[in-house]
């Protein structure tokens, strides 16, 4: 099968022909139909975070089950599925406490190094699967605990987005922050995840939803998704001051969907007393955040969110039902559909901020 492989960091992706092993116990072989280009993969291509090499990147994928290994009960051949990075064992303390997205025993769901690798080159070299998925490939061999079955009539290019961007953005609103109806919200970054957070705020009944970005086109799109007001960070001297002025002193909830130190700090500083800032973006691991201790005395809170604090086998079907009834916009989130060979061009466009979400389509029939 053909796959996009990261060979070095920093570096671009190379299309290679790889071997896929047969499904073992608890494993599922999937024919990938669509995969979204997420900024998280770009962070690894740019060496902002380290990963094993060589590695097939991609983690926002949907497809059709081709074959299952022994013991698999959740899916069967022919099922349509969405994959998620929040692989869960179901038995560790985090899983049993209702936080499977923080599973501490995911290693048990992979293959031991002494076993035949799931992916390999013709010379036998093992190829890693980014986030235990490796979605930029024609096929994926993954744990059953990394997939959720979805209705067959949901277009798979739209369904793929729910596996990461939409799940992460809406989950940060619904599950991590648990915003209250009528509350004031600011979202910094109007890319795929930021637009999902904006939608989540709208669906949850927020009274004011302020979108903050540096691109006029994205801010216009944000209004389609539910932003009631916008702030162009390139056109104001002080983003925090602009948000505070619009809300008479600050927002009750802010969400940072970029992953940088300055914007994460802005998210905290634009809060009203007792407000909560949720950092969704991946701030580089070597960058500490600076906040004023005095601001904490007013009850302001700063928190993180990984994959929207999800329970994806519950959340993804619910989100797709919201798509069915028109509350959740997915069609409008896709900037364009591309082929696997154009993946590096797709990431160049994402890095330049000219797209919201590009989707690799492997099978036009789904």
VOBA-1610 file (N, C-alpha, C; in pm, whole numbers, padded with zeros to 5 digits, always signed):
BEGIN
Unk+00085-00120+00000Unk+00000+00000+00000Unk+00088+00124+00000Unk+00031+00237-00047Unk+00103+00364-00051Unk+00074+00443+00075Unk+00177+00508+00127Unk+00164+00584+00251Unk+00261+00701+00250Unk+00229+00805+00329Unk+00315+00922+00343Unk+00402+00904+00467Unk+00533+00897+00446Unk+00627+00863+00553Unk+00717+00982+00586Unk+00728+01011+00716Unk+00823+01110+00765Unk+00954+01037+00794Unk+01061+01077+00724Unk+01190+01008+00736Unk+01284+01078+00833Unk+01272+01210+00844Unk+01360+01285+00932Unk+01287+01408+00983Unk+01337+01461+01097Unk+01281+01582+01155Unk+01388+01691+01164Unk+01360+01810+01112Unk+01243+01846+01031Unk+01253+01784+00893Unk+01138+01773+00828Unk+01140+01714+00694Unk+01000+01706+00636Unk+00995+01681+00505Unk+00867+01665+00438Unk+00831+01516+00435Unk+00715+01487+00376Unk+00668+01350+00370Unk+00701+01288+00235Unk+00735+01160+00237Unk+00767+01087+00116Unk+00665+00975+00095Unk+00618+00960-00027Unk+00523+00854-00057Unk+00601+00725-00082Unk+00571+00623-00003Unk+00639+00495-00012Unk+00537+00382-00025Unk+00582+00270-00080Unk+00503+00147-00082Unk+00543+00063+00038Unk+00449+00035+00127Unk+00477-00038+00249Unk+00398-00168+00254Unk+00447-00259+00336Unk+00377-00384+00360Unk+00289-00371+00485Unk+00171-00426+00478Unk+00081-00427+00593Unk+00062-00572+00636Unk+00081-00600+00764Unk+00065-00735+00814Unk-00083-00771+00826Unk-00110-00898+00850Unk-00247-00944+00873Unk-00292-00903+01014Unk-00420-00880+01034Unk-00468-00842+01168Unk-00443-00952+01269Unk-00385-00914+01383Unk-00368-01006+01493Unk-00483-00995+01591Unk-00467-01051+01707Unk-00573-01047+01807Unk-00607-00902+01844Unk-00736-00869+01838Unk-00780-00735+01876Unk-00749-00627+01775Unk-00708-00663+01654Unk-00669-00565+01554Unk-00770-00559+01439Unk-00771-00442+01374Unk-00865-00416+01264Unk-00788-00361+01145Unk-00811-00418+01027Unk-00752-00366+00904Unk-00858-00283+00832Unk-00822-00159+00801Unk-00917-00062+00744Unk-00868-00014+00609Unk-00958-00009+00512Unk-00932+00060+00386Unk-00967+00207+00408Unk-00867+00292+00404Unk-00888+00434+00435Unk-00957+00502+00317Unk-01061+00577+00347Unk-01133+00652+00244Unk-01092+00799+00244Unk-01065+00854+00362Unk-01033+00996+00371Unk-00950+01023+00496Unk-00864+01124+00486Unk-00780+01164+00600Unk-00758+01314+00597Unk-00787+01380+00709Unk-00770+01524+00719Unk-00628+01563+00752Unk-00585+01678+00701Unk-00453+01732+00731Unk-00463+01819+00856Unk-00404+01772+00965Unk-00412+01840+01093Unk-00281+01911+01124Unk-00290+02023+01196Unk-00170+02099+01231Unk-00077+02019+01323Unk-00132+01925+01398Unk-00049+01846+01488Unk+00060+01772+01412Unk+00025+01714+01297Unk+00125+01644+01216Unk+00233+01742+01170Unk+00192+01863+01135Unk+00288+01964+01090Unk+00387+01997+01199Unk+00342+01999+01325Unk+00434+02023+01436Unk+00547+01921+01436Unk+00515+01797+01406Unk+00617+01692+01404Unk+00704+01702+01280Unk+00648+01741+01168Unk+00726+01763+01047Unk+00826+01877+01069Unk+00788+01975+01149Unk+00875+02089+01178Unk+00965+02067+01299Unk+00958+01945+01356Unk+01043+01905+01469Unk+01016+01986+01595Unk+00895+02038+01609Unk+00859+02104+01735Unk+00836+02001+01845Unk+00804+01880+01804Unk+00791+01766+01894Unk+00860+01648+01827Unk+00911+01556+01908Unk+00983+01441+01856Unk+00889+01321+01838Unk+00923+01236+01742Unk+00849+01112+01720Unk+00944+01007+01666Unk+00903+00882+01673Unk+00985+00774+01618Unk+00987+00783+01466Unk+01102+00749+01408Unk+01120+00753+01264Unk+01174+00619+01213Unk+01140+00583+01090Unk+01042+00644+01000Unk+00901+00622+01052Unk+00811+00711+01013Unk+00675+00704+01066Unk+00574+00748+00962Unk+00463+00675+00952Unk+00350+00718+00871Unk+00269+00816+00956Unk+00260+00940+00911Unk+00185+01039+00986Unk+00036+01028+00953Unk-00043+01113+01017Unk-00187+01113+00995Unk-00262+01046+01108Unk-00369+01112+01153Unk-00445+01058+01266Unk-00592+01097+01260Unk-00635+01157+01150Unk-00774+01203+01137Unk-00835+01132+01016Unk-00872+01006+01035Unk-00907+00921+00922Unk-01038+00847+00942Unk-01099+00813+00829Unk-01220+00731+00827Unk-01211+00634+00710Unk-01276+00520+00725Unk-01270+00422+00618Unk-01365+00306+00642Unk-01337+00196+00574Unk-01422+00077+00578Unk-01340-00041+00625Unk-01392-00116+00720Unk-01322-00232+00774Unk-01310-00340+00665Unk-01187-00385+00642Unk-01163-00492+00546Unk-01156-00628+00614Unk-01089-00631+00730Unk-01067-00759+00797Unk-01046-00735+00946Unk-01083-00829+01029Unk-01061-00817+01173Unk-00989-00940+01226Unk-00916-00919+01335Unk-00845-01029+01400Unk-00933-01098+01503Unk-00878-01199+01566Unk-00953-01274+01666Unk-00988-01184+01784Unk-01104-01206+01842Unk-01144-01133+01962Unk-01207-00998+01937Unk-01210-00952+01812Unk-01269-00822+01782Unk-01422-00833+01785Unk-01486-00744+01862Unk-01631-00750+01877Unk-01702-00623+01833Unk-01631-00510+01837Unk-01698-00381+01810Unk-01732-00362+01664Unk-01649-00415+01573Unk-01672-00396+01430Unk-01656-00527+01355Unk-01702-00528+01231Unk-01687-00643+01143Unk-01661-00593+01002Unk-01611-00680+00912Unk-01583-00635+00776Unk-01706-00569+00712Unk-01679-00456+00644Unk-01784-00380+00580Unk-01833-00262+00661Unk-01803-00260+00791Unk-01845-00146+00875Unk-01769-00020+00837Unk-01837+00093+00844Unk-01772+00222+00829Unk-01726+00269+00967Unk-01604+00322+00972Unk-01547+00358+01101Unk-01473+00491+01094Unk-01462+00555+01209Unk-01375+00670+01229Unk-01268+00629+01328Unk-01144+00670+01302Unk-01033+00638+01392Unk-01004+00757+01484Unk-00949+00729+01601Unk-00920+00834+01698Unk-00789+00803+01770Unk-00714+00907+01800Unk-00587+00889+01871Unk-00606+00846+02016Unk-00725+00865+02070Unk-00750+00834+02211Unk-00773+00684+02231Unk-00673+00606+02195Unk-00680+00462+02215Unk-00689+00434+02365Unk-00778+00343+02404Unk-00799+00321+02547Unk-00794+00173+02580Unk-00736+00141+02696Unk-00727+00000+02737Unk-00854-00045+02807Unk-00923+00049+02874Unk-01046+00016+02944Unk-01026-00039+03084Unk-00901-00052+03130Unk-00874-00115+03258Unk-00786-00034+03352Unk-00714+00067+03300Unk-00627+00146+03388Unk-00712+00241+03473Unk-00646+00309+03566Unk-00718+00399+03657Unk-00790+00509+03581Unk-00723+00569+03479Unk-00786+00677+03404Unk-00910+00629+03330Unk-00900+00514+03267Unk-01015+00461+03194Unk-01131+00432+03289Unk-01102+00367+03401Unk-01207+00331+03495Unk-01267+00453+03564Unk-01190+00562+03570Unk-01240+00685+03631Unk-01320+00770+03532Unk-01336+00720+03409Unk-01414+00793+03310Unk-01334+00888+03226Unk-01201+00870+03221Unk-01114+00957+03142Unk-01029+00873+03047Unk-01092+00803+02952Unk-01015+00714+02863Unk-00917+00787+02773Unk-00938+00917+02750Unk-00846+00996+02669Unk-00710+01013+02738Unk-00705+00979+02867Unk-00579+00986+02943Unk-00528+00845+02978Unk-00568+00746+02900Unk-00528+00607+02925Unk-00377+00597+02946Unk-00338+00525+03051Unk-00195+00512+03085Unk-00137+00378+03044Unk-00215+00295+02976Unk-00165+00161+02941Unk-00190+00130+02794Unk-00167+00230+02708Unk-00192+00209+02565Unk-00088+00118+02501Unk+00028+00102+02564Unk+00132+00017+02505Unk+00083-00127+02486Unk-00007-00170+02570Unk-00057-00306+02561Unk-00139-00328+02435Unk-00181-00218+02371Unk-00264-00227+02252Unk-00182-00222+02123Unk-00051-00213+02139Unk+00037-00219+02023Unk+00101-00356+02012Unk+00201-00368+01928Unk+00273-00495+01913Unk+00410-00485+01978Unk+00451-00591+02042Unk+00584-00595+02102Unk+00689-00589+01991Unk+00805-00534+02024Unk+00912-00521+01923Unk+00962-00656+01875Unk+00937-00760+01953Unk+00980-00895+01914Unk+00884-00958+01813Unk+00768-00896+01792Unk+00669-00949+01699Unk+00684-00884+01561Unk+00621-00940+01462Unk+00620-00882+01329Unk+00554-00745+01334Unk+00618-00642+01279Unk+00558-00509+01285Unk+00431-00500+01201Unk+00344-00410+01237Unk+00223-00389+01158Unk+00257-00335+01021Unk+00352-00240+01015Unk+00394-00180+00889Unk+00543-00201+00871Unk+00585-00227+00748Unk+00728-00244+00722Unk+00759-00215+00576Unk+00886-00189+00551Unk+00934-00174+00414Unk+00970-00312+00359Unk+01000-00316+00229Unk+01032-00444+00165Unk+01154-00510+00228Unk+01245-00429+00282Unk+01366-00487+00344Unk+01342-00531+00488Unk+01218-00521+00534Unk+01185-00565+00670Unk+01193-00456+00775Unk+01238-00336+00738Unk+01248-00226+00833Unk+01110-00189+00886Unk+01098-00183+01017Unk+00971-00145+01079Unk+00943+00003+01056Unk+00818+00036+01028Unk+00775+00174+01010Unk+00670+00204+01117Unk+00693+00311+01192Unk+00604+00345+01303Unk+00472+00402+01251Unk+00369+00390+01332Unk+00239+00450+01304Unk+00219+00566+01400Unk+00219+00687+01346Unk+00202+00806+01430Unk+00070+00797+01507Unk+00079+00824+01637Unk-00038+00821+01725Unk-00106+00684+01725Unk-00029+00580+01695Unk-00079+00442+01686Unk-00182+00425+01576Unk-00180+00518+01479Unk-00276+00512+01370Unk-00206+00508+01234Unk-00137+00616+01197Unk-00075+00622+01065Unk-00180+00637+00956Unk-00257+00747+00961Unk-00373+00763+00875Unk-00345+00808+00733Unk-00223+00857+00704Unk-00193+00899+00567Unk-00148+00778+00486Unk-00237+00684+00470Unk-00205+00559+00401Unk-00333+00500+00343Unk-00315+00415+00245Unk-00431+00352+00182Unk-00498+00252+00275Unk-00421+00200+00371Unk-00477+00109+00470Unk-00418+00139+00607Unk-00495+00104+00711Unk-00449+00118+00849Unk-00474-00013+00921Unk-00376-00057+00997Unk-00390-00174+01084Unk-00377-00124+01226Unk-00488-00123+01300Unk-00492-00058+01431Unk-00564-00146+01533Unk-00553-00104+01658Unk-00627-00171+01764Unk-00776-00144+01748Unk-00856-00243+01786Unk-01002-00225+01788Unk-01040-00107+01876Unk-00959-00079+01981Unk-00990+00029+02075Unk-00958+00168+02018Unk-00919+00174+01890Unk-00891+00303+01827Unk-00997+00341+01725Unk-01105+00261+01715Unk-01206+00289+01613Unk-01345+00292+01674Unk-01435+00360+01605Unk-01576+00362+01642Unk-01658+00340+01516Unk-01756+00256+01525Unk-01844+00230+01412Unk-01940+00347+01393Unk-01966+00384+01266Unk-02056+00495+01236Unk-02157+00448+01130Unk-02268+00521+01113Unk-02366+00485+01010Unk-02305+00489+00870Unk-02350+00400+00784Unk-02294+00389+00650Unk-02327+00508+00560Unk-02430+00585+00595Unk-02471+00693+00505Unk-02400+00825+00532Unk-02312+00831+00631Unk-02237+00953+00657Unk-02118+00958+00562Unk-02101+01064+00482Unk-01986+01073+00391Unk-01855+01063+00469Unk-01767+00977+00424Unk-01647+00949+00503Unk-01547+01063+00503Unk-01549+01150+00403Unk-01458+01265+00409Unk-01501+01363+00518Unk-01630+01372+00543Unk-01678+01456+00654Unk-01656+01386+00787Unk-01684+01257+00791Unk-01669+01181+00914Unk-01525+01184+00965Unk-01428+01184+00875Unk-01287+01184+00916Unk-01257+01303+01005Unk-01315+01419+00975Unk-01287+01541+01052Unk-01329+01529+01197Unk-01431+01447+01222Unk-01481+01431+01358Unk-01382+01351+01442Unk-01292+01277+01379Unk-01196+01197+01454Unk-01090+01278+01527Unk-01070+01405+01486Unk-00972+01487+01557Unk-01021+01631+01573Unk-01021+01709+01464Unk-01048+01852+01475Unk-01180+01882+01543Unk-01286+01821+01494Unk-01418+01852+01546Unk-01436+01796+01687Unk-01386+01676+01710Unk-01394+01615+01842Unk-01316+01697+01944Unk-01199+01745+01904Unk-01113+01822+01995Unk-01173+01958+02027Unk-01219+02029+01923Unk-01273+02163+01945Unk-01404+02164+02021Unk-01498+02080+01977Unk-01626+02077+02048Unk-01610+02016+02187Unk-01524+01916+02199Unk-01503+01853+02329Unk-01444+01948+02431Unk-01355+02037+02387Unk-01299+02137+02479Unk-01409+02224+02537Unk-01512+02251+02456Unk-01625+02332+02501Unk-01722+02251+02587Unk-01764+02134+02533Unk-01866+02054+02601Unk-01813+01984+02726Unk-01695+01923+02714Unk-01647+01836+02822Unk-01542+01902+02911Unk-01441+01967+02851Unk-01334+02024+02933Unk-01383+02148+03009Unk-01434+02245+02937Unk-01477+02371+03000Unk-01620+02364+03051Unk-01704+02287+02984Unk-01845+02275+03023Unk-01910+02413+03038Unk-01909+02487+02928Unk-01958+02625+02934Unk-02108+02628+02964Unk-02152+02740+03021Unk-02292+02758+03056Unk-02365+02834+02946Unk-02493+02802+02924Unk-02572+02877+02827Unk-02573+03026+02861Unk-02564+03109+02757Unk-02566+03253+02777Unk-02432+03314+02809Unk-02328+03233+02826Unk-02197+03284+02868Unk-02123+03349+02750Unk-02017+03423+02784Unk-01935+03490+02684Unk-01810+03406+02658Unk-01775+03392+02530Unk-01668+03302+02487Unk-01580+03372+02385Unk-01449+03349+02394Unk-01356+03393+02290Unk-01276+03273+02244Unk-01256+03261+02114Unk-01177+03153+02056Unk-01064+03214+01975Unk-00941+03185+02013Unk-00824+03237+01943Unk-00778+03132+01842Unk-00788+03167+01714Unk-00751+03075+01607Unk-00875+03020+01539Unk-00893+03052+01412Unk-01012+03009+01339Unk-00977+02906+01232Unk-00887+02813+01269Unk-00860+02699+01183Unk-00962+02590+01211Unk-00929+02467+01174Unk-01025+02358+01191Unk-01071+02338+01333Unk-00977+02335+01428Unk-01013+02313+01568Unk-01084+02436+01626Unk-01035+02554+01592Unk-01099+02676+01642Unk-01242+02689+01593Unk-01266+02656+01465Unk-01402+02663+01412Unk-01492+02560+01481Unk-01433+02445+01516Unk-01511+02345+01589Unk-01547+02396+01728Unk-01455+02466+01793Unk-01484+02524+01925Unk-01592+02631+01914Unk-01585+02710+01808Unk-01687+02813+01786Unk-01824+02747+01768Unk-01826+02640+01689Unk-01953+02568+01673Unk-02002+02510+01805Unk-01908+02454+01881Unk-01946+02399+02011Unk-02007+02504+02101Unk-01948+02624+02101Unk-02002+02733+02184Unk-02142+02772+02137Unk-02161+02777+02007Unk-02294+02809+01954Unk-02396+02703+01994Unk-02360+02576+01976Unk-02452+02466+02008Unk-02483+02464+02157Unk-02383+02497+02240Unk-02402+02496+02385Unk-02482+02617+02435Unk-02510+02712+02346Unk-02595+02825+02384Unk-02522+02946+02436Unk-02393+02962+02399Unk-02320+03081+02442Unk-02389+03206+02391Unk-02385+03312+02472Unk-02448+03437+02431Unk-02361+03519+02338Unk-02232+03524+02367Unk-02135+03598+02286Unk-02023+03503+02248Unk-01989+03499+02120Unk-01878+03415+02072Unk-01788+03502+01986Unk-01670+03532+02039Unk-01575+03619+01969Unk-01466+03533+01905Unk-01449+03546+01775Unk-01342+03477+01703Unk-01225+03572+01686Unk-01104+03523+01716Unk-00982+03603+01703Unk-00888+03532+01606Unk-00844+03604+01503Unk-00751+03548+01406Unk-00680+03663+01336Unk-00584+03627+01250Unk-00510+03730+01177Unk-00551+03736+01030Unk-00647+03652+00992Unk-00689+03643+00852Unk-00836+03682+00838Unk-00862+03781+00754Unk-00998+03828+00737Unk-01092+03721+00683Unk-01044+03640+00589Unk-01128+03535+00532Unk-01170+03434+00638Unk-01077+03398+00726Unk-01110+03302+00832Unk-01210+03361+00931Unk-01196+03489+00959Unk-01290+03552+01050Unk-01429+03559+00989Unk-01436+03580+00858Unk-01566+03578+00790Unk-01627+03438+00797Unk-01543+03336+00776Unk-01590+03198+00787Unk-01638+03168+00928Unk-01566+03221+01027Unk-01602+03196+01167Unk-01744+03243+01198Unk-01788+03350+01132Unk-01924+03399+01153Unk-02027+03299+01102Unk-01991+03228+00995Unk-02080+03123+00943Unk-02096+03012+01045Unk-01991+02985+01121Unk-01992+02875+01216Unk-02048+02914+01353Unk-02072+03042+01375Unk-02135+03080+01501Unk-02074+03197+01575Unk-01966+03256+01523Unk-01908+03373+01589Unk-02004+03491+01579Unk-02027+03557+01690Unk-02114+03674+01690Unk-02035+03803+01669Unk-01904+03799+01701Unk-01815+03913+01683Unk-01677+03862+01646Unk-01595+03947+01586Unk-01460+03906+01546Unk-01359+04013+01583Unk-01235+03968+01602Unk-01122+04058+01625Unk-01008+04015+01534Unk-00967+04103+01445Unk-00852+04076+01360Unk-00727+04122+01435Unk-00644+04025+01475Unk-00528+04057+01560Unk-00426+04143+01488Unk-00432+04148+01356Unk-00340+04232+01281Unk-00386+04377+01274Unk-00511+04399+01309Unk-00567+04533+01294Unk-00588+04605+01427Unk-00549+04541+01537Unk-00561+04605+01669Unk-00426+04605+01738Unk-00403+04702+01821Unk-00276+04710+01893Unk-00272+04611+02010Unk-00387+04582+02066Unk-00394+04498+02186Unk-00514+04405+02174Unk-00487+04279+02144Unk-00595+04180+02128Unk-00674+04165+02256Unk-00603+04154+02369Unk-00669+04137+02497Unk-00759+04256+02526Unk-00708+04376+02503Unk-00787+04496+02526Unk-00911+04500+02437Unk-00897+04456+02312Unk-01010+04456+02219Unk-01120+04362+02267Unk-01081+04243+02314Unk-01180+04147+02364Unk-01245+04200+02492Unk-01166+04257+02580Unk-01221+04312+02704Unk-01320+04425+02676Unk-01289+04505+02575Unk-01379+04616+02541Unk-01512+04564+02487Unk-01507+04458+02407Unk-01629+04401+02350Unk-01718+04335+02456Unk-01657+04294+02566Unk-01731+04217+02668Unk-01741+04288+02801Unk-01707+04417+02804Unk-01718+04495+02927Unk-01637+04434+03041Unk-01511+04396+03010Unk-01421+04351+03116Unk-01363+04212+03100Unk-01401+04139+02997Unk-01342+04007+02976Unk-01446+03899+02955Unk-01403+03788+02898Unk-01494+03676+02871Unk-01493+03577+02987Unk-01602+03500+02994Unk-01610+03397+03098Unk-01533+03271+03059Unk-01522+03247+02927Unk-01447+03131+02879Unk-01365+03173+02757Unk-01240+03131+02755Unk-01158+03152+02636Unk-01096+03019+02595Unk-01070+03005+02465Unk-01011+02884+02410Unk-00899+02923+02314Unk-00782+02865+02335Unk-00669+02890+02247Unk-00651+02770+02156Unk-00662+02793+02024Unk-00658+02682+01928Unk-00546+02699+01827Unk-00434+02753+01872Unk-00318+02773+01784Unk-00198+02692+01833Unk-00166+02707+01961Unk-00052+02636+02017Unk+00074+02720+02024Unk+00061+02843+02071Unk+00179+02928+02087Unk+00176+02995+02224Unk+00291+03029+02273Unk+00303+03092+02405Unk+00228+03226+02411Unk+00248+03317+02313Unk+00179+03447+02324Unk+00027+03435+02324Unk-00029+03350+02237Unk-00175+03340+02231Unk-00232+03267+02351Unk-00157+03171+02405Unk-00204+03104+02527Unk-00210+03202+02643Unk-00110+03289+02651Unk-00110+03391+02758Unk-00221+03494+02735Unk-00246+03527+02610Unk-00356+03619+02581Unk-00490+03560+02624Unk-00507+03429+02600Unk-00632+03362+02638Unk-00659+03377+02786Unk-00555+03370+02868Unk-00573+03385+03012Unk-00600+03530+03050Unk-00528+03622+02986Unk-00539+03762+03025Unk-00671+03825+02983Unk-00740+03767+02886Unk-00868+03826+02842Unk-00987+03778+02924Unk-00961+03702+03030Unk-01069+03650+03113Unk-01125+03754+03208Unk-01254+03743+03233Unk-01317+03817+03342Unk-01284+03744+03473Unk-01302+03806+03587Unk-01283+03735+03714Unk-01365+03606+03716Unk-01305+03500+03766Unk-01363+03365+03773Unk-01376+03300+03636Unk-01313+03358+03534Unk-01317+03300+03401Unk-01222+03183+03387Unk-01242+03104+03281Unk-01159+02985+03257Unk-01101+02988+03117Unk-00971+02976+03108Unk-00902+02968+02980Unk-00862+02822+02954Unk-00899+02771+02838Unk-00866+02633+02801Unk-00771+02634+02682Unk-00653+02575+02701Unk-00553+02571+02596Unk-00569+02440+02519Unk-00614+02452+02395Unk-00633+02335+02310Unk-00509+02309+02225Unk-00445+02415+02177Unk-00330+02402+02088Unk-00210+02340+02157Unk-00120+02286+02075Unk+00001+02220+02126Unk+00114+02323+02139Unk+00124+02385+02254Unk+00234+02477+02281Unk+00363+02397+02289Unk+00469+02437+02216Unk+00595+02361+02218Unk+00639+02329+02360Unk+00688+02206+02378Unk+00715+02153+02512Unk+00821+02230+02589Unk+00907+02304+02520Unk+01013+02377+02591Unk+00975+02522+02622Unk+00847+02557+02603Unk+00805+02695+02625Unk+00711+02704+02746Unk+00758+02758+02858Unk+00669+02779+02974Unk+00576+02896+02950Unk+00462+02893+03014Unk+00368+03003+03006Unk+00383+03093+03128Unk+00367+03223+03108Unk+00380+03320+03216Unk+00246+03387+03242Unk+00201+03382+03365Unk+00078+03450+03405Unk+00104+03527+03534Unk+00023+03628+03560Unk+00038+03705+03684Unk-00031+03633+03798Unk+00041+03615+03906Unk-00017+03549+04021Unk-00139+03621+04075Unk-00140+03754+04064Unk-00252+03833+04114Unk-00382+03797+04042Unk-00371+03759+03912Unk-00492+03724+03837Unk-00558+03599+03892Unk-00480+03512+03952Unk-00537+03390+04010Unk-00622+03422+04132Unk-00589+03530+04200Unk-00665+03567+04320Unk-00808+03607+04286Unk-00831+03641+04159Unk-00966+03677+04115Unk-01042+03553+04066Unk-00986+03436+04090Unk-01055+03312+04055Unk-01039+03268+03912Unk-00950+03336+03838Unk-00928+03294+03699Unk-00855+03159+03696Unk-00889+03079+03597Unk-00831+02945+03587Unk-00770+02923+03449Unk-00659+02850+03445Unk-00591+02812+03322Unk-00584+02660+03319Unk-00638+02600+03213Unk-00639+02455+03205Unk-00607+02407+03063Unk-00562+02283+03056Unk-00535+02223+02927Unk-00648+02131+02885Unk-00643+02088+02760Unk-00742+01995+02709Unk-00675+01909+02603Unk-00679+01779+02619Unk-00624+01689+02520Unk-00738+01616+02450Unk-00743+01632+02319Unk-00846+01568+02236Unk-00988+01593+02290Unk-01009+01711+02347Unk-01142+01748+02392Unk-01196+01665+02507Unk-01104+01607+02587Unk-01146+01525+02703Unk-01252+01423+02663Unk-01229+01360+02548Unk-01336+01284+02485Unk-01359+01144+02541Unk-01478+01094+02514Unk-01513+00952+02521Unk-01564+00921+02382Unk-01469+00896+02290Unk-01499+00908+02148Unk-01604+00810+02098Unk-01617+00694+02161Unk-01720+00602+02113Unk-01861+00650+02147Unk-01870+00743+02240Unk-01997+00809+02269Unk-02007+00940+02191Unk-01899+01017+02191Unk-01903+01152+02138Unk-01913+01157+01986Unk-01838+01073+01916Unk-01838+01080+01770Unk-01976+01049+01711Unk-02044+00942+01753Unk-02180+00922+01701Unk-02274+01038+01733Unk-02260+01098+01851Unk-02345+01213+01885Unk-02317+01332+01794Unk-02189+01357+01767Unk-02154+01467+01678Unk-02207+01444+01537Unk-02201+01321+01491Unk-02252+01291+01358Unk-02404+01305+01352Unk-02472+01281+01462Unk-02616+01307+01466Unk-02642+01458+01458Unk-02556+01537+01521Unk-02570+01682+01510Unk-02546+01728+01366Unk-02458+01658+01295Unk-02436+01688+01154Unk-02561+01654+01073Unk-02622+01542+01105Unk-02744+01501+01035Unk-02855+01606+01046Unk-02871+01660+01169Unk-02984+01752+01189Unk-02948+01898+01162Unk-02826+01922+01114Unk-02789+02055+01071Unk-02726+02144+01176Unk-02713+02097+01299Unk-02652+02181+01402Unk-02501+02191+01386Unk-02437+02084+01344Unk-02292+02080+01329Unk-02256+02088+01181Unk-02177+02189+01144Unk-02137+02208+01005Unk-02006+02134+00979Unk-02009+02042+00884Unk-01889+01970+00843Unk-01854+01997+00697Unk-01954+02003+00611Unk-01928+02029+00469Unk-01849+02159+00453Unk-01890+02261+00527Unk-01829+02394+00515Unk-01689+02401+00573Unk-01651+02299+00649Unk-01518+02298+00712Unk-01408+02259+00614Unk-01444+02189+00507Unk-01346+02137+00412Unk-01310+02244+00309Unk-01183+02282+00306Unk-01136+02380+00208Unk-01117+02317+00070Unk-01072+02192+00069Unk-01049+02125-00057Unk-01014+01979-00035Unk-01032+01900-00140Unk-00998+01758-00138Unk-00878+01736-00228Unk-00779+01663-00180Unk-00655+01645-00254Unk-00620+01496-00260Unk-00524+01463-00346Unk-00472+01327-00354Unk-00353+01313-00261Unk-00318+01189-00231Unk-00206+01163-00139Unk-00077+01227-00189Unk-00055+01227-00320Unk+00069+01281-00375Unk+00083+01431-00352Unk-00026+01499-00322Unk-00022+01644-00302Unk-00013+01681-00155Unk+00022+01586-00069Unk+00016+01610+00076Unk+00110+01721+00121Unk+00230+01728+00065Unk+00323+01834+00108Unk+00273+01972+00067Unk+00212+01981-00050Unk+00152+02108-00091Unk+00038+02144+00003Unk-00037+02043+00044Unk-00145+02067+00138Unk-00095+02123+00270Unk+00018+02070+00317Unk+00072+02120+00443Unk+00136+02258+00427Unk+00189+02286+00309Unk+00240+02422+00286Unk+00126+02523+00297Unk+00011+02489+00239Unk-00104+02579+00245Unk-00153+02595+00389Unk-00152+02484+00465Unk-00194+02491+00605Unk-00099+02578+00685Unk+00029+02565+00660Unk+00129+02642+00732Unk+00116+02791+00700Unk+00074+02823+00579Unk+00059+02963+00538Unk-00074+03022+00583Unk-00161+02936+00638Unk-00288+02984+00690Unk-00392+03016+00585Unk-00379+02953+00467Unk-00472+02984+00358Unk-00588+02885+00349Unk-00591+02783+00434Unk-00698+02684+00432Unk-00746+02657+00574Unk-00867+02602+00585Unk-00916+02557+00715Unk-00886+02408+00732Unk-00934+02325+00637Unk-00908+02182+00644Unk-00904+02125+00503Unk-00791+02064+00470Unk-00778+01989+00345Unk-00793+01841+00379Unk-00857+01766+00290Unk-00881+01625+00314Unk-00826+01542+00199Unk-00744+01444+00232Unk-00698+01349+00132Unk-00809+01249+00109Unk-00847+01232-00016Unk-00953+01138-00051Unk-00891+01022-00128Unk-00905+00901-00071Unk-00851+00781-00133Unk-00953+00710-00219Unk-01080+00730-00188Unk-01186+00658-00257Unk-01302+00753-00279Unk-01318+00798-00404Unk-01424+00895-00435Unk-01563+00836-00418Unk-01570+00706-00402Unk-01702+00643-00388Unk-01761+00655-00252Unk-01687+00708-00154Unk-01739+00719-00018Unk-01744+00865+00023
//
